[in-house]
Amino acid sequence: MSQPTTTYKILRLGHHGDGIAEDSVFAARTLPGELVTGTLEGDRLEDIRIQTPSEFRISPGCRHYRSCGGCDLQHASEAFLADWKQKFVASSLSERGIVPEFLPLMTSPPESRRRATFAARRTKTGALAGFHTRRSDVITPVPDCRILHPTLARFLPVAERLAVLGSSRKTALEVSVALSANGPDVAVRNGKPLDGRLRMDLAGAAQEFAMARLAWNGETVVTRESPVQMFGGIPVVPPPGAFLQATVEGQEALIAGVLRALDGTSRVADLFSGCGTFALPLAQTKKVHAVESDAQMLEAADIAWRNRTGLRQFTTEARDLFRTPLTSDDLSAFDGLVIDPPRAGAAAQTVQLANAQTPVIAYVSCNPVTFARDAEMLIAAGYRLDWVQVVDQFRWSTHTELVSRFLRDKL
């Protein structure tokens, strides 16, 4: 039940970017220190009005800000955001008694996002494509999005065309687009089943809009050009819809951090290696063993290695590291490790890392909370966290990534 309008003081920001007032009241798009009014609905404040703004509040630079559900923190200054993200990582670690050195934070520039997933739905008069509004299934067009690369932003009409060709009126398409060296690499889900007519229509759309590749419900319909991605200067053709770092700048910062962390090593295992984002650049100077559950991504990395002269030994292993992590005995063959798990972290694998004697670990994370949990396990086993660097690929959002180095001191 809604309560009368009340004034609240915002005490801090939560991990999801909402302001938190006394009595654990959540207020979206507010900043610490602000006095706000609104109507309390459950534990959330609605119809919010800023009575006393923070000194760090700025006018959002995107005209879609209020309707789009993407950039939750575009109302905060860049200095505030950089400090908040670094403190998010620092506080997650300090809660477990860990206080590392922080290297300078890296933030990707505006209009640099090279991959996105658009929602696209047929309408009575045509189609609509964009992002979902905040906590809603409503689709908002974002032709002037401030985070998307301009080429990606111009893809919205193409997503609409795909919806007209192959979506139902009940379910929105998920149109994943990644920019590649040879054009957009497009993977669509929730589409109608493929038949002869739809295949022809999709092939025509791919030709008309110069797509490098178009996959539909997991099946490649047409490949006009190889959708090449570059990992440390090495060309790779990922499978359709494969994971890709959000920005080139963010990817290069993470690669540089991993290379810095593993400097001086000669035999490295890359856990959760994907298509070789780190494994292939490492193979320029080291023997590398890449481990990943997705066999298609490993095959893409292996083909890239075979097509590139001058790289060191490169082996792959398809393995579910959540169910069957590499054991401490397996890890004894390496003098360096890199691990880049999903948001859930890698608790089972970290237990084995902790029991290993590997001198150095480069840990890449997209979740400071699970990173802190895994870091605590490693430190309890004799590692020390040498340094952490925050890499902000998702500016104006709460997503926070990092690269770090753990060292096991010689006894």
C-alpha positions as CSV (number, residue, x, y, z in Angstrom):
1,M,0.0,0.0,0.0
2,S,1.3,3.5,-0.9
3,Q,2.2,5.8,1.9
4,P,2.0,9.6,2.0
5,T,4.8,11.7,0.5
6,T,7.8,11.8,2.8
7,T,11.2,13.4,2.8
8,Y,14.2,11.1,3.0
9,K,18.0,11.6,3.1
10,I,20.0,9.3,0.8
11,L,22.8,7.7,2.8
12,R,24.6,5.6,0.2
13,L,24.3,3.8,-3.1
14,G,23.6,0.1,-3.1
15,H,25.4,-2.4,-5.4
16,H,22.6,-2.1,-7.9
17,G,22.9,1.7,-8.1
18,D,19.8,2.7,-6.1
19,G,20.1,5.2,-3.4
20,I,19.5,3.8,0.1
21,A,17.8,6.0,2.8
22,E,17.2,5.3,6.4
23,D,15.0,2.2,7.2
24,S,16.5,0.5,4.0
25,V,14.3,2.6,1.7
26,F,15.5,2.3,-1.9
27,A,15.3,5.3,-4.3
28,A,16.3,4.9,-7.9
29,R,18.6,7.5,-9.6
30,T,19.5,9.4,-6.4
31,L,22.9,10.1,-4.9
32,P,24.3,10.1,-1.3
33,G,23.6,13.2,0.7
34,E,20.5,14.2,-1.3
35,L,17.2,15.1,0.3
36,V,14.3,13.6,-1.7
37,T,10.6,13.2,-1.5
38,G,8.4,10.5,-2.8
39,T,5.7,7.9,-2.2
40,L,6.8,4.8,-0.4
41,E,5.6,1.6,-2.1
42,G,6.9,-1.4,-0.1
43,D,10.6,-0.7,0.4
44,R,10.9,1.5,-2.8
45,L,10.3,5.2,-3.2
46,E,8.3,6.2,-6.2
47,D,7.5,9.6,-7.8
48,I,10.8,10.9,-6.5
49,R,11.6,14.6,-6.5
50,I,15.1,15.9,-5.6
51,Q,14.8,18.6,-3.0
52,T,18.5,19.1,-2.2
53,P,20.8,17.7,-5.0
54,S,24.2,16.3,-4.5
55,E,27.2,18.3,-5.7
56,F,28.0,15.4,-7.9
57,R,24.6,15.4,-9.7
58,I,24.8,16.4,-13.3
59,S,22.3,16.6,-16.1
60,P,22.2,13.3,-18.0
61,G,23.7,13.6,-21.5
62,C,21.3,11.2,-23.2
63,R,17.8,12.1,-24.2
64,H,16.7,8.5,-23.6
65,Y,17.9,8.5,-20.0
66,R,14.5,8.6,-18.3
67,S,12.8,6.0,-20.5
68,C,15.7,3.5,-21.1
69,G,16.6,1.0,-18.5
70,G,20.3,0.9,-19.3
71,C,22.4,3.8,-17.8
72,D,21.3,3.9,-14.2
73,L,24.0,6.3,-13.1
74,Q,24.2,8.9,-15.9
75,H,23.0,11.5,-13.4
76,A,26.4,11.3,-11.5
77,S,29.6,13.0,-12.5
78,E,32.5,10.9,-13.9
79,A,34.6,11.6,-10.9
80,F,31.9,10.3,-8.6
81,L,31.4,7.2,-10.6
82,A,35.1,6.3,-10.8
83,D,35.4,6.8,-7.1
84,W,32.2,4.8,-6.4
85,K,33.3,1.8,-8.5
86,Q,36.7,1.7,-7.0
87,K,35.2,1.9,-3.5
88,F,32.7,-0.8,-4.4
89,V,35.6,-3.2,-5.1
90,A,37.6,-1.9,-2.1
91,S,34.7,-2.3,0.3
92,S,33.9,-5.8,-1.0
93,L,37.5,-6.8,-0.2
94,S,37.8,-4.9,3.1
95,E,34.7,-6.7,4.5
96,R,36.9,-9.8,4.3
97,G,40.0,-8.0,5.7
98,I,41.7,-7.5,2.4
99,V,43.4,-4.2,1.5
100,P,45.3,-4.3,-1.8
101,E,47.1,-1.7,-3.9
102,F,44.9,-0.3,-6.6
103,L,46.3,0.6,-10.0
104,P,44.7,3.5,-11.9
105,L,41.1,2.9,-13.0
106,M,40.4,2.7,-16.8
107,T,37.0,3.8,-18.2
108,S,35.8,3.1,-21.7
109,P,34.9,6.3,-23.6
110,P,31.3,7.2,-24.7
111,E,30.0,5.6,-27.8
112,S,32.4,2.7,-27.6
113,R,30.1,-0.3,-26.9
114,R,30.7,-2.8,-29.7
115,R,28.1,-5.4,-28.7
116,A,24.5,-5.2,-27.6
117,T,21.3,-7.2,-27.4
118,F,18.2,-5.4,-28.7
119,A,14.7,-6.4,-28.1
120,A,12.6,-6.2,-31.3
121,R,8.9,-6.8,-31.6
122,R,6.3,-6.6,-34.3
123,T,3.6,-4.0,-34.0
124,K,0.3,-3.3,-35.8
125,T,2.1,-0.9,-38.1
126,G,5.5,-2.5,-38.4
127,A,8.1,-3.2,-35.6
128,L,9.8,-1.6,-32.7
129,A,13.4,-2.2,-31.5
130,G,15.5,-0.9,-28.6
131,F,16.1,-1.6,-24.9
132,H,13.6,-2.5,-22.2
133,T,12.6,0.3,-19.9
134,R,13.6,0.0,-16.2
135,R,11.9,-3.1,-14.6
136,S,9.5,-3.4,-17.6
137,D,8.9,-5.4,-20.8
138,V,8.2,-2.1,-22.6
139,I,10.7,-1.5,-25.5
140,T,12.2,2.0,-25.9
141,P,13.9,2.9,-29.1
142,V,17.4,4.4,-28.5
143,P,18.6,5.9,-31.8
144,D,20.9,8.4,-30.0
145,C,22.3,6.1,-27.3
146,R,25.4,7.5,-25.7
147,I,27.1,4.2,-25.0
148,L,26.7,2.3,-28.3
149,H,29.2,2.7,-31.0
150,P,27.5,4.8,-33.7
151,T,27.5,1.8,-36.2
152,L,25.7,-0.3,-33.5
153,A,23.2,2.5,-32.8
154,R,22.3,2.6,-36.5
155,F,21.4,-1.1,-36.4
156,L,18.0,-0.5,-34.8
157,P,16.1,-0.3,-38.1
158,V,17.7,-3.6,-39.1
159,A,16.5,-5.2,-35.9
160,E,13.0,-4.0,-36.8
161,R,13.2,-5.5,-40.2
162,L,14.2,-8.9,-38.6
163,A,11.2,-8.6,-36.3
164,V,8.9,-8.1,-39.3
165,L,10.4,-11.0,-41.1
166,G,10.5,-13.6,-38.3
167,S,9.0,-12.7,-35.0
168,S,5.5,-13.5,-33.6
169,R,3.3,-10.8,-32.1
170,K,3.6,-12.5,-28.7
171,T,7.4,-12.8,-28.2
172,A,10.1,-10.2,-28.8
173,L,13.2,-11.2,-30.6
174,E,16.6,-11.1,-28.9
175,V,18.9,-9.5,-31.5
176,S,22.5,-9.8,-30.4
177,V,24.8,-7.7,-32.5
178,A,28.6,-7.5,-32.3
179,L,30.7,-5.3,-34.5
180,S,33.4,-7.2,-36.4
181,A,36.2,-6.3,-38.8
182,N,33.9,-7.2,-41.7
183,G,30.5,-6.0,-40.6
184,P,27.8,-6.8,-38.0
185,D,27.8,-10.3,-36.5
186,V,24.2,-11.0,-35.7
187,A,22.6,-13.8,-33.7
188,V,18.8,-13.8,-33.2
189,R,16.8,-15.8,-30.7
190,N,13.1,-16.3,-30.1
191,G,12.4,-16.2,-33.8
192,K,10.0,-18.3,-35.8
193,P,11.2,-21.7,-36.9
194,L,13.2,-21.5,-40.1
195,D,11.6,-22.6,-43.3
196,G,12.5,-22.0,-47.0
197,R,10.8,-18.7,-47.3
198,L,12.2,-17.3,-44.1
199,R,15.8,-18.5,-45.0
200,M,15.5,-16.6,-48.3
201,D,14.2,-13.4,-46.6
202,L,16.9,-13.5,-44.0
203,A,19.6,-14.0,-46.6
204,G,18.3,-11.0,-48.5
205,A,18.3,-8.9,-45.3
206,A,21.9,-9.9,-44.6
207,Q,22.9,-8.9,-48.1
208,E,21.0,-5.6,-47.9
209,F,22.4,-4.5,-44.6
210,A,25.9,-5.9,-45.2
211,M,25.9,-8.3,-42.2
212,A,29.0,-10.4,-41.9
213,R,27.0,-13.3,-40.5
214,L,23.4,-14.0,-39.5
215,A,22.4,-16.8,-37.1
216,W,18.8,-17.6,-36.3
217,N,17.8,-19.6,-33.2
218,G,21.3,-21.0,-33.0
219,E,21.7,-22.0,-36.7
220,T,23.9,-20.0,-39.0
221,V,21.7,-18.8,-42.0
222,V,24.3,-17.0,-44.0
223,T,28.0,-15.9,-43.7
224,R,28.9,-13.2,-46.2
225,E,32.3,-12.4,-44.6
226,S,34.2,-13.8,-41.7
227,P,33.2,-11.8,-38.6
228,V,36.7,-11.4,-37.4
229,Q,37.6,-10.1,-33.9
230,M,41.1,-9.2,-32.8
231,F,42.5,-10.5,-29.5
232,G,45.9,-8.8,-28.9
233,G,46.4,-8.4,-32.6
234,I,45.4,-12.0,-33.4
235,P,42.4,-12.5,-35.7
236,V,39.7,-14.8,-34.3
237,V,36.3,-15.8,-35.7
238,P,34.0,-16.6,-32.7
239,P,31.0,-18.8,-33.0
240,P,27.6,-17.0,-33.3
241,G,26.6,-15.2,-30.1
242,A,29.9,-16.0,-28.3
243,F,30.9,-13.9,-25.4
244,L,32.9,-10.8,-26.3
245,Q,34.2,-8.0,-24.1
246,A,31.9,-5.0,-24.3
247,T,34.4,-2.5,-25.7
248,V,37.8,-2.7,-27.5
249,E,39.3,-0.4,-24.9
250,G,38.1,-2.5,-22.0
251,Q,39.3,-5.7,-23.7
252,E,42.8,-4.2,-24.3
253,A,43.0,-3.0,-20.7
254,L,42.1,-6.4,-19.4
255,I,44.6,-8.1,-21.7
256,A,47.3,-5.7,-20.7
257,G,46.6,-6.4,-17.0
258,V,46.8,-10.2,-17.5
259,L,50.0,-9.8,-19.4
260,R,51.4,-7.6,-16.7
261,A,50.3,-10.1,-14.0
262,L,51.9,-13.1,-15.7
263,D,55.1,-11.4,-16.8
264,G,58.0,-13.8,-16.3
265,T,55.9,-17.0,-16.5
266,S,56.5,-19.6,-19.2
267,R,53.7,-22.2,-18.9
268,V,50.2,-20.9,-18.3
269,A,46.7,-22.3,-18.0
270,D,43.7,-20.1,-19.0
271,L,40.6,-21.1,-17.1
272,F,37.2,-20.1,-18.6
273,S,39.2,-19.1,-21.7
274,G,36.3,-18.5,-24.1
275,C,37.6,-17.9,-27.6
276,G,41.1,-17.0,-26.4
277,T,40.8,-13.4,-25.4
278,F,43.7,-13.8,-23.0
279,A,45.1,-17.2,-24.1
280,L,46.0,-16.1,-27.6
281,P,47.9,-12.9,-26.6
282,L,49.7,-15.0,-23.9
283,A,50.7,-17.6,-26.6
284,Q,52.9,-15.0,-28.2
285,T,55.5,-15.6,-25.4
286,K,54.3,-18.5,-23.4
287,K,53.0,-22.1,-23.7
288,V,49.3,-22.0,-23.0
289,H,46.6,-24.5,-22.1
290,A,43.1,-23.1,-22.6
291,V,40.2,-24.6,-20.7
292,E,36.5,-23.9,-21.5
293,S,33.2,-25.7,-21.4
294,D,32.1,-24.6,-24.9
295,A,33.9,-26.7,-27.5
296,Q,33.0,-24.3,-30.3
297,M,34.7,-21.4,-28.6
298,L,37.8,-23.6,-28.1
299,E,37.8,-24.6,-31.7
300,A,37.7,-20.9,-32.7
301,A,40.7,-20.2,-30.6
302,D,42.6,-23.3,-31.9
303,I,41.9,-22.3,-35.5
304,A,43.2,-18.8,-34.8
305,W,46.4,-20.3,-33.3
306,R,46.9,-22.6,-36.2
307,N,46.5,-19.7,-38.7
308,R,49.0,-17.5,-36.9
309,T,52.7,-18.2,-37.2
310,G,55.2,-17.5,-34.4
311,L,53.0,-18.5,-31.5
312,R,54.1,-20.9,-28.8
313,Q,52.5,-24.2,-28.0
314,F,48.8,-24.0,-27.6
315,T,46.5,-26.8,-26.3
316,T,42.8,-26.8,-25.5
317,E,40.5,-28.8,-23.2
318,A,36.7,-28.8,-23.1
319,R,35.8,-29.1,-19.5
320,D,33.0,-27.8,-17.2
321,L,35.1,-26.1,-14.4
322,F,32.1,-25.8,-12.1
323,R,31.4,-29.6,-12.1
324,T,35.0,-30.9,-12.7
325,P,37.5,-28.2,-11.8
326,L,41.2,-28.7,-12.6
327,T,42.8,-30.3,-9.5
328,S,45.7,-28.9,-7.7
329,D,47.8,-31.8,-9.2
330,D,46.6,-30.7,-12.7
331,L,47.6,-27.1,-11.9
332,S,51.1,-28.1,-10.8
333,A,52.3,-28.2,-14.4
334,F,51.9,-24.4,-14.7
335,D,53.9,-21.5,-13.3
336,G,51.1,-19.1,-14.1
337,L,47.3,-19.1,-14.2
338,V,44.6,-16.8,-15.6
339,I,41.0,-17.2,-14.5
340,D,38.0,-15.2,-15.8
341,P,34.8,-16.8,-14.4
342,P,31.2,-15.6,-14.9
343,R,29.4,-13.5,-12.3
344,A,29.0,-16.4,-9.9
345,G,32.7,-16.6,-9.5
346,A,34.5,-20.0,-9.3
347,A,34.3,-21.3,-5.8
348,A,35.0,-25.0,-6.6
349,Q,37.9,-24.1,-8.9
350,T,39.3,-21.6,-6.4
351,V,39.5,-24.4,-3.8
352,Q,41.8,-26.2,-6.2
353,L,43.8,-23.0,-6.9
354,A,44.2,-22.4,-3.2
355,N,45.8,-25.9,-2.8
356,A,48.1,-25.5,-5.8
357,Q,51.6,-24.2,-5.6
358,T,51.3,-22.1,-8.8
359,P,53.4,-18.9,-8.1
360,V,51.1,-16.3,-9.8
361,I,47.4,-16.0,-10.7
362,A,45.8,-13.4,-12.9
363,Y,42.2,-13.2,-11.7
364,V,39.7,-11.3,-13.9
365,S,36.2,-10.7,-12.5
366,C,33.0,-9.0,-13.4
367,N,31.6,-9.3,-9.8
368,P,33.5,-7.7,-6.9
369,V,31.5,-9.6,-4.4
370,T,32.3,-13.1,-5.6
371,F,35.8,-12.0,-6.4
372,A,36.3,-11.0,-2.7
373,R,34.9,-14.4,-1.7
374,D,37.4,-16.2,-3.9
375,A,40.2,-13.8,-2.9
376,E,39.7,-14.7,0.7
377,M,40.1,-18.4,0.0
378,L,43.3,-17.8,-1.9
379,I,44.8,-15.6,0.8
380,A,43.9,-18.1,3.5
381,A,45.9,-20.7,1.6
382,G,49.0,-18.5,1.4
383,Y,48.6,-16.2,-1.6
384,R,48.7,-12.4,-1.3
385,L,46.7,-10.0,-3.4
386,D,49.4,-7.9,-5.0
387,W,47.3,-5.4,-6.9
388,V,43.8,-4.7,-8.4
389,Q,42.8,-2.6,-11.4
390,V,39.2,-1.6,-11.9
391,V,38.2,-1.6,-15.6
392,D,34.9,0.2,-16.3
393,Q,33.6,-1.1,-19.6
394,F,30.0,-0.3,-18.7
395,R,30.2,3.4,-18.0
396,W,27.1,4.9,-16.4
397,S,26.0,1.5,-15.2
398,T,26.7,-0.4,-11.9
399,H,28.6,-3.2,-13.7
400,T,32.2,-3.2,-12.4
401,E,35.1,-5.4,-13.8
402,L,38.6,-5.8,-12.6
403,V,41.9,-7.6,-13.2
404,S,44.2,-8.6,-10.4
405,R,47.4,-10.5,-9.5
406,F,47.8,-13.0,-6.7
407,L,51.3,-14.1,-5.7
408,R,52.3,-17.1,-3.6
409,D,55.5,-16.2,-1.7
410,K,58.3,-18.7,-1.7
411,L,58.6,-20.5,1.6
